[in-house]
Amino acid sequence: MKRTGKIAPSEPISPLISIVTGTYNRLNSLQMMVFSARADIFRGVTLEFVIVDGGSTDGTLEWLRQQPDVVLIEEGALTGALKAFCRGARAANGTYVVMANDDITFHRLSLLRAVSHLERTLTCAAVAFADNRTSLLTGDKRGNAYRVEGIGCTLPDGSLAMVPYAQVGMFRKGLGTEAGWWGDQDLIMGKSRMYGGDSYLSARLWEMGYTVDPVEGCVIEDGILRDELREHNNGLTANDGATYYERFPTVHIPAEKKQYQSLDLPKMRIIHMPVYEPQHPAENNPEAGLTEAFGEYGHCLEVDYLNTKFDVVEIVRMWRPDLILLQAQGWGEKMTPDMISRMRLAAPSVVIVNWNGDAHEEGLVGSAVVDLLLHVDLQTTVNAAVLPRYRELGIPAAYWQIGFKKAVRTVTSAAHDVVCQMNCYNERRSILAAALKRLPHDVGIYGNCGNVQPDGSRIAINGNTHYDFAFQEALNRAAKIVVGDTFPRTLAFVSNRFVQVLSVGGFLLQEYSPELEAYTGFIDGIHYVSWMDIDDLLLQIEYYLNAPKERARIADAGQRYCIEHFSFPAQVRKLLFHLLPDALYARTEVL
């Protein structure tokens, strides 16, 4: 058996879902199946495809070898579906394994609905996806174009009935392994080559004491291709049906249902809802962050609520999360008090936390914002000046800086003497950018800062790194000095750029922010150096450009402290085990 293809290096070793299929010269339909599965998955849910190829010559192999999420098993010849699917299932790494034909497509949210059901229903071994085979082949006589078919069984009282089976289904990997998957090693079922394996697996699971459940919304479209592969298979299946019935004259359903026992600790279900501007949607930003950090404690979906094509409340109803982390910074129809109320109805036990990384008080304590925050369990902010106002309003709140993103790409950049990354949307920043550009040094200004100055000139900027964390990281690492600013009338406010700079060992000259040490532990002169006004900043630049050893000492101390305390995993631990329990306890005391 030859294995080629790899899971992307950035993915965890064990994906949540493995999709197993066999294929032969069906590139177009196989691609549609793969694309439909990828489109059904949000960031945070890891997915792999285990594809067993029977010797394709139509470009399938070449395409599969280029897919980072595919584990390819090249058999080189058609050995039969039972062997191919069993081989693929045994190679799968996922917690849940989907046995799927290569000529199907998944309806939206089907895969996540199946995971959610299995997570909540321990008596269930597999979710059976409804399909359109009956309506395509014979016409639908029951008014339902999609349905799950059944297999005959004997109930504990001796009566005969039908129970669901999964033609396409999602299975717990441990139970699928115990059942023998499609039965290629079973003394009787192993005589079959092509068909009956799906029925065998469901029958085994029922007899083991578990259920195979249809779940609303778990639906696939079956193409039932009439092609070379189907013609080949049809010529080899004369005894396949008889083999299944020889193995299972009936399926005996035990009187007592089992509950699946796992050695793993129960995991939370989490939804992280960051907000990205429409021109910078989440899928364009692959750097590791909060979603991956929450993955240590549960199954976390990342839903870019401003740009997603899915209904956010429907996602909550489907996933039934224990925790939702919002990043509601812009207020309007995309995130409203009514929407949060409907989320709570969809998942009654959910805890909702909001994080707002802005400085402006109107966006933190304005009337529209307050109406929304009265519906969350904890509001977190990086401007401590508004915390007293939250206490007055009865809104549980805490200071929380979410951490630094870790770029997944390695890029190079210019090595400036001084670099500053900011958008000049106020006069104060334009004055700062202009002052830096007048220095007799190599100064890089990155951002939307091409403002017209009073003398009619424009600030010469070097580019825009907005949301390009890999390039930001390269600039911060290469520069001798990085300049950061803050906003007037804030308390302990620094943007996420502060920790982005320190995390890569950049030397930071940061505008003075009152009580920053009290709220973060970062110490002026130890981890970074503060400046009071532009004249002070220019003096500091001249001094530290000529003090490389002192710069290096401060940058090293800042990096070590930042990585220890302000990585995303560290900040998620702080949220889950300190800030959130304190807020929930305080709310309980009030009630």
Secondary structure, DSSP 4 states (H G I P E B T S, - for coil): -EEE----TTS-SS-SEEEEEEESS-HHHHHHHHHHHHHT--BTS-EEEEEEES---SSHHHHHHT-TTEEEEE-SS---HHHHHHHHHHH---SEEEE--TTEEEPTTHHHHHHHHHHH-TTEEEEEEEBSHHHHHT--SSS-SSB--EEEEE-TTS-EEEEE--SSEEEEHHHHHHHTTT-TTSTTGGG-SSSSHHHHHHHHHHHTT-EEEEEEEEEEEE----SHHHHHHHTT-TTHHHHHHHH-SSEEPPSS------SSPP-EEEEEE----TTS-GGG---B-HHHHHTTTEEEEE--TTT-SS-HHHHHHHH--SEEEE---S-BTTB-HHHHHHHHHHSTT-EEEEEE----THHHHSHHHHHHHTTSSEEEES-GGGHHHHHHHT--EEE----B-B-SS-------SEEEE----SHHHHHHHHHHHTSSS-EEEESS--PBPTTS-B----B--TT-HHHHHHHHHH-SEEEE---TT-SS---THHHHHHHTT--EEEE--TTHHHHH---BTTTBEEESSHHHHHHHHHHHHT-HHHHHHHHHHHHHHHHHHHBHHHHHHHIIIIIHHHHHHHHHHH-
